């Protein structure tokens, strides 16, 4: 599902009107009726009370006028408050305001704080407020009377349904520039906007409904500029093909995992089981010789290969020949391999010599953090990296806080310049591709912030890469299903108690 900024939404509107022939009046009518439909579906019982519809001077206010008229036609007790002079209403918004007037419905015009205070007590007795003050056209933080209005609404305790965006948010950034409506539900029109799906803006959104207002999918898909996409269940389900009846294990890929060291053999187990649970036909764990007895005893389903190690028991550069000789379609490297000169040498040699796709995580990324120039993809060999914000910061020479403040741009730029696929982990995990596309994951929960879940993800992505030979699809499948397995685990164990093993146990249910 494409995510749009303000300029792109204007292009979508204009393209629908000029190229498809659907008028702006019809789009506004569809928008208002879809908002009412969302209210009826999600909180219809509140329509038994009185509804306050707050409208601004722009098209968002026009949508609000349609909402009010539609509610009137359903015999709902509704009041409309216009927080702008009537003389400033234009275009389709004015048309719908005049229709209300022709129906004999009176609008309460609020032009100053004194008038607002007079009517706020009336609004505070309503069962629901519809926020039609500002949509994608907002360019500056709210101030003056409107700042007071939003602050009062946020403290009155009444459920608020926002049209397209909670008023006070900008469609161009996930940041909250000032006071903004704290909505119970937001009905996004045609496509989600950036602050609706990324923190901290998403904290203002409540339940998110994306409403079809008549803008064709092809119009939205053909809009140029920033390509942000929200991963949904339907998107990912299309990537999974049913298995043919005469399939054999060789059809589903061979994954080699370079993982584990003394005290970190669990990471190797979690990555290997993540790969197996995600459908890989054969999984081998290549681990330092001293760790092999422990790793091989953890599960019978994967194979093991001993690797040469250095004096500290970590994989050494001399192990590269053994790894490259394995029968494999994908190599994943990093979970629990530790840090040291031998590890750094091994990872650099792997990047230089490997001819099969690579998935690099954790310690493998740390190993190249002082020389990120070696971390590059090639036309004949794809590379996927799965850093958390701290590891991403080490790769580009900044702090994790700086990464978090500009996640999209940082992931996108690194993917483009290094020709790699970047899976930037965290809340709303991002997938950035070398072509510039960015996908935002919609699954996952805070219970996944526990040791080992990243190792599971490495194995999952490697398994889907081995099966699809498509790095973009592998990232989408791995990330989405990883988050969904975590959501299922949290529903059973609770976010506080769930572990990475609980996540492993629910990968099959997530795929189903």
N, C-alpha and C positions, 0 to 999 in steps of 0.2 A: 504494500500500500504506500503510494507516494506521499511524502511529507512536503508541504509547500510553505514558502515564506510569503510575505505580503505582495511583492512584485509578481511572483509566480501565480498567486491566487488571482491577481488582476488580469494576468494573461489568460488564465483559464476561463474567467468570466467573459473576457473580450472574444476569445476564440469561440466560445459556445454561442455567443450572440451573433458575431459577424460571419463565422464559417458554417455553423450548424443551423443557425436560424431560430434558436430558442431565445425569446426576448428576455430582457432583464426583468420585466414585470412578472413573467412566468417563473423565473428563477427565484425572485423574492417571495412569490406565492408558495412555491414548493418549499422554500426554506422555513417559512413560518409554520406551514402545516406539518412539516417533519418534526419541528420542535414540539408541537402539541402532541404528535404521535408518540414521541419519546417520553414525554411527561405521562401520558396515559398508560404507557407500558411499564414504566419504572416506578411511578409514584402517583398513580391515578387516584388513590384515596384522598390525596390532598386537594383534589378538584372539588370536593364537597364543601370546602371552605371558600374563603375569598382570596382571589389571586391579584397580586399587584404586578403590573408590567411596567418596568422603567425603561424609557426610550431616550436615546440621544438624537443628535441632529442628522446623523448619516444613515447609510443603508442598514446598519445594525438596528437602528431605531425603526426603520421601515419594516424589517423582519418582525420586530416587536409589535408593530401595528397589526400585521397579519396574524400573529399569535393571538392578540386580543380579540380580533374579529372572529377567528376560528373558535375560540373559547366561548364567545357570545353565542355563536350558532349552536354550540353544544349546551347552552343554557347554564353556563358557569358564571358565577358572580365575579366579575373582573373590573379592575380599575386601572386606568392608564395614566402614568405620570410622565410628562415630557420635561426633561431637564435641559431645555434650550428654548429660545424664543420660537414661536410658530413661524415667524417671518423668515427664519433661516432654514426651514425644511424645504427640500427641493426634490425633483425627479420622482422616482418610483416611491420613495418614502412619502412625499407630499401626496401622491395619488392615493396611497393607502390610508393616509391621515384623513383625506377628504372623504373617502368611502366610509370611514367610521363616523364622520360628521353627518353624512347623508343618512346614516342609519339612526341618527338621533343620539349618538353616544358622545358624551362630553369628555374632553381631555383636561387633566389638571396640569397647568403650566407652572413649572417651578424655575424661577430665574435667579433666586438669591438664597442665602443660608437661612434667612428668617422664614421664608416661605417653606423651605425644606423642613425646618424644625416644626412648623405648624402641621405639616402633613405626615411627619415621620411617625408620630404616635398612631396615626391611622394605618400606616403601612405595617407597623410592628405588630398589629393584631391580625395580619393576614396569615394564611396557612402556607403560602408559597410566594416567592418573588422571582420574576423572570427578568434577567439582566440583559437588556438590549441597549446598553449605553455606548459601548465602543466595541468594534470588531478589529479587523486587520488594519484599519487605517490609523490606529494610534501611533504617534511618532515621539511623544514625550511623556514623562511621568505625569500622573494626575496631580492637580493642584487646586487650591481655592475650594469652592463649593463642592466640586466633584470628589475631591479628596475626603471631605467631611462625609459626603453621602456614602462612599464606599466603606469608610471606617465604621460608620453607624450600622450599615447593613451587616458587616462582619461580626458585630458584637450583639446583634439582636436575637440570634439563635434561630432564625427562620431559614428553612431550606431555600437555596438559591439555585436556579437553573440558568446558566449562561448560554447565550447564543453565540456560537463560533469560538469565542475566547472569553474567559473571565475578564471583565473590564479592568484595565490597568496593565495587562500584559501586552507585549509587542510580539507580533508574529515572526519577527526576525531574530529573536534571541530567547534562550531558555531562562535568562536572568529575570528577576523580578525588580524592575527599575524603581519602584516606589510602592505605594499602597495599591492593592489589587483585590478584586472580589475573591473570596474563598468560597467557591461554588461547591454545591453538593453533586451537581451533574453539569457537564458541558456537552452541548450538541454541536460538534464540529461540522461545518457545512462543506460537503464535497470531498474534503481531505483533511487529515489532521495537520495542525500547524506546529512549528518547532517547540514552543513552550508547553504544549499539551502532552508531550511524550518524553521530555527530558527534565531532570531536576535543575534548579529548584522550582521552575515554573509549574511542573506537573503537580506539585503539592497544593496548588490552588484550584485544581481542575475537578476533583471529585471523580465520579464515574464518567468515563468518556464514551460517548456515542458518536459514530461517524455516520452522517445522514446523506443519502443520495438525493440531491436537489435537481438532477437532470443534466449535470455536466458529464458528457461521455468520458469513459475511461481513456479513450485514445487521445482526447484533448489534453488530459492531465499528463499522460505518458510522454507526449511530444513536446512538453514545455522544456526549454533549455535551461542552462544554469545549474545551480547546486542540485545534485541528485541524492536526496535523502529518501530512504525507504523504511517503512515500519514492517517488520516481519510478523506475519500472521499465520495462524494455523493452516489456512488454505494454501498459502504460498509454499509452506514447507511440505505439506502432504503431497503436493504435486510432484515433489522430487523423489518420492519413495515409490519404487516400482515393485509390484508383486513378484515373487520368485516363481520361476517355471518349475514344473513338476519333476523334471529330470536334472535339476541343478546339482552341482557338487561343490565341495569346499573351495576348489580352485577358481570358481566363478566369482567369488566374493572377496578376492584380494588377500595378499600376504603382507602383514604389517610387522616390521621390526621395531622394537622399542629399545633404545639405549637409555637405561634407567637404573637408579638405585646406587647406593653406597652404604658403608657401615652406618647403621642407625637410621637409614632412610630406605630400607627395602620395601616398606609399605607403599611408597610412591610408585615403585615399579609394579606392584600388585594392582593398585588402583587404576593405573593407566592401562595395564594389560586387560583387566576385566572391563574397563570402559570400552575398549576396542572390541572385545568379544561380544559384549552385550549389545553393541551397535552393529553387529552383523559381519565383522571381518571373518573370512574363512579360516585363516591361519594367523596366529600371533606368536612371535618369538620375543623373549626378553633377553637382550644382550646386557650383561651386568658384570662388574669386576669379579674375578674368580673367587675371591674370598666371600662374596655375597651370594654366589650361586646356590649353595645348599639351602640357605634360608629362603631365597626367592622361589626356588623350585618346589619347596615344601608348602608354599602358600596356596597353591591351586593346581589341579592336574590338567586344566584346560589349555594352558599355554606352554610353549616350549622354552627352553633356556639355552643361552650360549655364554660360555665364559670368556671374559675379555682380560687382556693384560692390564695390570694396574701399577700405579706408582707406589712409592714407599708409604704414602698415606692411605693406601687402599682405594684410591680414586682411579677412574679410567684414565689411561695414558694415551698419548698420541700414537704409540705403537699398535694400538688396537684398531686403527682405522682400516687396515687391510682385511682383518677378519670381518668387520661389519660390512664392508663393501662387497664381500664375496657371498654374503647370505642371499638366499633366494627370496626376493622381496619386491613389492610394488611401491611401498612407502616406507620411509624411515622417520620415526619420531624420536626426538632426543631432548633430554632435559630433566624430567622428573626425578628429583633426588640424587642427581649425579655429583653434587657437591661443587666446591670451588677450589681451583688450584691451577698451577701452570700446565699440568698434564691435561686437565679438562679443557683449558683454553686451546691448547695445541690440537686436541682431538676435534673440537667443534670447528675450528678454522679449516682443518683438513677435510672435514665432512662437507663443509660449504664449498670447498674448492673442487673436490673430486666426485661427490655423489652425482649420479645421473638419474636417480629416481626422485620424485617429489619429497620434500622435507617438511616436517612440522617441528618447530623449535619452541621450547617453553622453559620457564624457570631458570635453572642454573646454566642452561645452554645460552640463554640471552645475556645473562650476566657475564659469561665468558667472552662475549664479543662487545661488551659495552664500551671498552676503551678503543675499539677499532670497528665501529659500526659500518664502516665502508665495505667491509667484507661480507656484510649481510645483504646480499642481492639475489634477486631471482633472474633466471635466464629463460629465453624463449623455449628451450627444450627441457627446462626443469623448474617447476613452481616451488615457491617457499611460502609457508604459512607460519607466522609468529603469533604467540598468544600471551603477550605481556599483561601484568597488572600495572596500575598507574606508576608504581615505583620503578618497575623494570623499564617501562616506556620512558620515564624521566631519565634513567641512566643512559639509555640509548641516544637521547638527544641533548643531554647535558642540562637538565632542569629538574625541579622538584616534582614530587607527585602532586602537590597542590596546584602547581602551574599546569600540569597535564590535565587535572580535573577541571580547571577553569576554561579549558579550550579543547575539549576532547575530540570534537569532530574535526577541527582543522588540523590538529596534530596527527591524528591517525591517518587522515586523508593525505596529508603532505608526505608522511613517511612512506606510506604504501606507494604513492606515485613516484617518488624519487628513487626508492630502493627496488621498485618493481616486485614487491612482496604483498601478500595478503596479511593485513593486520587485524587480529582479534583483540581489541582493547577491553579487557575484562572489567567487571564492576557492575553496579546497578545500571541497567540499560546497556549491556555489553554492545560494543560497536564492531562492525565488520567493515573494514575499508579495503577497497580493491585497487590494483594498479591503474585501472581505467578511471578512477575518481569517484565511483559509486560508494555510498555509505549505507549500510543497513543497521537499523536500531532494533535490538531484540525486545520482545514484549513479554518474555517469561522470566521467572526467577524471583527470589525473595531473600530477605536478610539472613535466613537460616543457613544459606549456602556460604556464608562468610565463616567457614571453618576449614581446618587443615585437610588437604587431600582432594577437595572438589575440583581444583584446577588440574590435578593429575588425571582425574576422570575425564575432564574435557579434552585434554591432549589425546587420550586414547580414542575418544569418540570421533574427534575430527579426523584422526589418522584412518580410522576404520571407514568412514564415509568417503574419504579421499581415495582409499584403495578400491572401493566399490564403484564410485562414480567417475573417477579420474577427472573430476571437475572441481577445482579448488574453491570456487565461489559457492557451489552447491554444498560441498563438504562443510564449509564454514557455517552456512545457514542451518544445515541439518544438525551439526554438532552443537552449535550454540543454542538453538531453539529447543531441541530435545533435552539438552542438559538442564536448561532452565525449567522445562516442564516436568522432568523427573524430580527436580528439586521442589517444585510446587506440590507434586503428589506426595513426596516424602514429608513435606511440612504439614500437609493436611492430616497425615497419619501420626507423625511423631511430635509435631509442633516445631516452630522455628528454633526454639532454644535447644531442644534435645536432638535434633537431626544431625547425622554425621554423613561423611562421604560414602560410607558403605550403605546407608539408607538410600542415598541417591542412586547408587549402583543398582539396588534392588528394584528400582522403579523405572529404569530405562525402557524395559519391555512394555510396561503399561503406557509410557509416554509415546512410544512408537505406535502402539495399537490405537 
